[in-house]
Amino acid sequence: MTTIYFVRHAESDLSIYDDLTHPLTEAGLQAIKSVTKFLLE
């Protein structure tokens, strides 16, 4: 059986108003690490 995962974007720093270049928050960076670890297992 095939498993499909839907992953949303990480949390962005909304104090930077440019949607294309605003950085991720610390929580967003931690979420990336958690999702990456989960998908690699």
PAVOPA-506499 format. One record per atom (N, C-alpha, C, CB): residue in three letters; x, z, y. Coordinates in steps of 0.05 Angstrom, whole numbers, padded with zeros to 5 digits, always signed. Atoms other than C-alpha are relative to their C-alpha. Glycine has a CB too. Layout:
REM PAVOPA-506499
AlaXZY/...
***
This chain:
REM PAVOPA-506499
Met+00017+00000-00024/Met+00000+00000+00000/Met+00018+00000+00025/Met-00019+00025+00000/Thr-00015+00001-00025/Thr+00026-00017+00069/Thr-00009+00021+00020/Thr-00004-00028+00013/Thr+00005-00021-00020/Thr+00031+00037+00122/Thr+00007-00012+00027/Thr+00016+00026-00005/Ile-00005+00010-00027/Ile+00024+00018+00195/Ile-00001+00025+00019/Ile-00022-00021+00009/Tyr-00001-00021-00020/Tyr+00044+00066+00251/Tyr-00004-00011+00027/Tyr+00028+00016-00002/Phe+00004+00007-00028/Phe+00019+00060+00322/Phe+00014+00020+00016/Phe-00031-00002+00007/Val-00016-00019-00016/Val+00068+00090+00371/Val-00004-00007+00029/Val+00030-00002-00007/Arg+00004+00005-00029/Arg+00052+00098+00445/Arg+00027+00005+00014/Arg-00021+00019+00011/His-00023-00004-00017/His+00102+00099+00501/His+00006+00030+00004/His-00003-00014+00027/Ala-00007-00027-00006/Ala+00139+00163+00518/Ala-00008+00008+00028/Ala+00031+00005-00004/Glu+00008-00010-00026/Glu+00125+00207+00578/Glu+00019-00008+00022/Glu-00002+00031-00001/Ser-00016+00010-00023/Ser+00150+00176+00643/Ser+00000+00019+00023/Ser-00010-00027+00009/Asp-00001-00016-00025/Asp+00172+00210+00707/Asp-00017-00014+00021/Asp+00030+00004+00009/Leu+00019+00013-00018/Leu+00113+00194+00751/Leu+00007+00004+00030/Leu-00027+00010-00005/Ser-00008-00003-00028/Ser+00149+00217+00815/Ser+00015-00025+00009/Ser+00018+00025+00003/Ile-00012+00026-00007/Ile+00184+00149+00813/Ile-00022-00021-00003/Ile+00025-00007-00019/Tyr+00024+00016-00001/Tyr+00132+00098+00832/Tyr+00003-00028-00011/Tyr-00010-00002+00028/Asp-00004+00027+00011/Asp+00163+00035+00803/Asp-00004+00001-00031/Asp+00029-00011+00006/Asp+00007-00001+00029/Asp+00130+00025+00734/Asp+00021-00013-00018/Asp-00026-00013-00004/Leu-00020+00014+00017/Leu+00186-00020+00709/Leu+00026+00015-00003/Leu+00006-00027+00012/Thr-00027-00013+00001/Thr+00245+00026+00723/Thr-00001+00030+00000/Thr+00016-00009+00023/His+00000-00029+00000/His+00221+00098+00724/His+00011+00011-00026/His-00028+00011+00006/Pro-00013-00011+00024/Pro+00260+00142+00675/Pro-00020+00017-00016/Pro+00024+00017+00008/Leu+00016-00018+00016/Leu+00232+00185+00620/Leu+00005+00029+00007/Leu+00005-00005-00030/Thr-00004-00028-00004/Thr+00222+00259+00627/Thr+00015+00012-00024/Thr-00028+00015+00004/Glu-00014-00013+00022/Glu+00259+00309+00583/Glu-00019+00001-00025/Glu+00008+00029+00008/Ala+00019+00000+00022/Ala+00195+00314+00541/Ala-00002-00028-00013/Ala-00028+00009+00010/Gly+00000+00028+00011/Gly+00194+00238+00534/Gly+00024-00006-00016/Gly-00002-00019+00023/Leu-00024+00005+00015/Leu+00266+00236+00512/Leu+00000+00015-00027/Leu+00025+00009+00016/Gln+00002-00015+00025/Gln+00253+00291+00460/Gln-00020-00013-00019/Gln-00009+00029+00006/Ala+00019+00013+00017/Ala+00192+00253+00435/Ala+00012-00025-00014/Ala-00024-00009+00017/Ile-00014+00023+00012/Ile+00235+00191+00424/Ile+00017+00009-00024/Ile+00018-00014+00021/Lys-00017-00010+00022/Lys+00284+00232+00382/Lys-00017+00008-00024/Lys+00016+00024+00010/Ser+00017-00009+00022/Ser+00227+00262+00341/Ser-00012-00023-00015/Ser-00023+00018+00011/Val+00012+00024+00013/Val+00193+00195+00327/Val+00021-00015-00015/Val-00014-00018+00021/Thr-00021+00015+00013/Thr+00259+00162+00310/Thr+00007+00014-00026/Thr+00025-00002+00018/Lys-00007-00016+00024/Lys+00276+00218+00260/Lys-00022-00004-00021/Lys+00004+00030+00007/Phe+00022+00003+00018/Phe+00207+00213+00229/Phe+00000-00027-00013/Phe-00027+00005+00015/Leu+00001+00028+00010/Leu+00210+00137+00221/Leu+00024-00006-00018/Leu-00001-00020+00022/Leu-00024+00005+00016/Leu+00280+00139+00191/Leu-00002+00014-00028/Leu+00025+00009+00014/Glu+00002-00015+00025/Glu+00259+00188+00136/Glu-00018-00014-00020/Glu-00012+00028+00005/
***
